[in-house]
Amino acid sequence: MSEEKTYLELSEANGGSHKFYEVVIKETEVSIRYGRIGDQGQSQVKAYPTAEKAKAEAAKKINEKLRKGYEPAVMGVRQKRSVTHREIVSNRSTANQAPVLWKFASGSSAFGIFIDNERCWVGNQAGQIFALNHTGQVESQFRLPDGVKCIVADDGWLYAGCDDGKVYDLTGKIPRVAYEIAEDVDIFWLDIKDGILGVSDDAGGVTTINHEDESQWSRKSSGSHGWMVRCDEIGVYHGHSSGVTMYDWEDGRVIWDQKIRGGSVLFGWQEEATVYAGTSNGRVYSFTKKGEASTIYQCDCGVYSCATAEEGKYVFAGDNYSSIYCFNEQGDRLWKLGTGCGSAFSMQLLGDRLYIVTTDGSLACIDASEAAIQAAQTGTLPTTVDIKAPKNVAAAVPSNTLETTSQTSQGVVVECFQEGSKLRVRVLTPGFDPAWNVQFPKEIRQAGARYIVEEVRESSRGSFYRAYGDIKKLI
């Protein structure tokens, strides 16, 4: 069988895009492979009614890439670049040591963190995700195909953004692909609100994707390198190399734009009425959600991460010299201490415990109570419990394979159906609106198939449902 192959690359200087796009036509079949140069990438295959139709669709895709700056290339000439979220520069802190109660060594630099009353989650650049209890003991673990960029929560759902361009739902026994980002988007950070995903990328773009994994809108901010995206019910807050921009949630209109001079945004946090941006110039800037500049919190070095106590009563920051800071609401520095385990790439406060994930791969639990901090400032520290990741333990990995069952008494029955060119899912169990679609993993949809889902919950915005937990195929 003869084939026609077109291979394109987009390689930009100074840390820009470094991607390939390959199209292969075999009679009525078009195969597309894409990803970072030097990687195997992702593949998809689609059949068309005729060879002419296949060639026309392939030409359309190739021309789209050429317009975006891709050029014909020879595979293997350009070499693979390393990929990180930020430049990993972690210098030793000269401050007194923070009161670290325990630290868990995940094994690789870690960006992903989520803490609640039940568990502490950490995701690292090796693609490992660990769920620990509050004493640091591992209770479960997953492995994704590439590095974990962040872990974000949305009501009862937990999602992990991955360097393979996919977002995985972690609420079941195994990770399921919830969203697939467009292949020409190099993701830097993610956030999610009521099933709607916000994505910021290396070019300073921001995109929202709905519950059916379909793009709602995309915009280009005035800067590049969008390390910050935060979402609420009214807007998307995008931090980039020029400052922070707020977009309308529904249509992407710019609501306000605040410039930051002398530094790029490296991290973002939000409370109900305020957004916070940690920057390379050593400051955490705060803005009201109406776009008004508020308090500035001054650190000594570039800020990799920040977090707050409820409503900004205290503001915490982590710099690239392995120090963490605490400020009061007025911007006064209350303390600065060293982590002892690298610079904090992400952080979160729960009660009087500050949790950080770091450049050396640690998830550390720090006692941020007033008494513990005062003792640490005089050199009195608790004995830190060091915990290592378990070896030779099978981790749950993404899979398209489903368990099968004939039992429908425990859970909600849903059905996959064809709607034009789309596969949709609706609820069959009585008591649900049959006209509403269900947010459901695309990779396991099969026209005519029925499934039993642990739970189906109504979206906070209404008009669609969301599948929660384990999924089995009905036979």
Buried (B, 14 or more C-beta within 10 A) or exposed (E): EEEEEBBBBBBEEEEBBBBBBBBBBBBBBBBBBBBBBBBEBBEEEEEBEEEEEBBEBBEEBBEEBBEEBBEEBEEEEBEEBEBBBBEBEBBEBEBBBBBBBBBBBBBBBBBBBBBEEEBBBBBBBBBBBBBBEBEBEBEBBBBBBBBBBBBBBBBEBBBBBBBBBBBBBBBBBBBBBBBBBBBBBBBBBBBBBBBBBBBBBBBBBBBBBBBBBEBBBBBEBBBBBBBBBBBBEEBBBBBBBBBBBBBEBEEBEEBBBBEBEEBBBBBBBBBEEBBBBBBBBBBBBBBEBEBEEBBEBBBBBBBBBBBBBEEBEBBBBBBBBBBBBBBBBEBEBEBBBBBBBBBBBBBBBBEBBBBBBBBBBBBBBBBBBEEBBEBBBEEEBEEBEEBEBEEEEEBBEBEEEBEEBEEBEEBBBBBBBEEEEEBBBBBBBEEBEEEBBBBBBBEBBEEEBBBBBBBBBEBEEEEBBBBBBBBBBBE
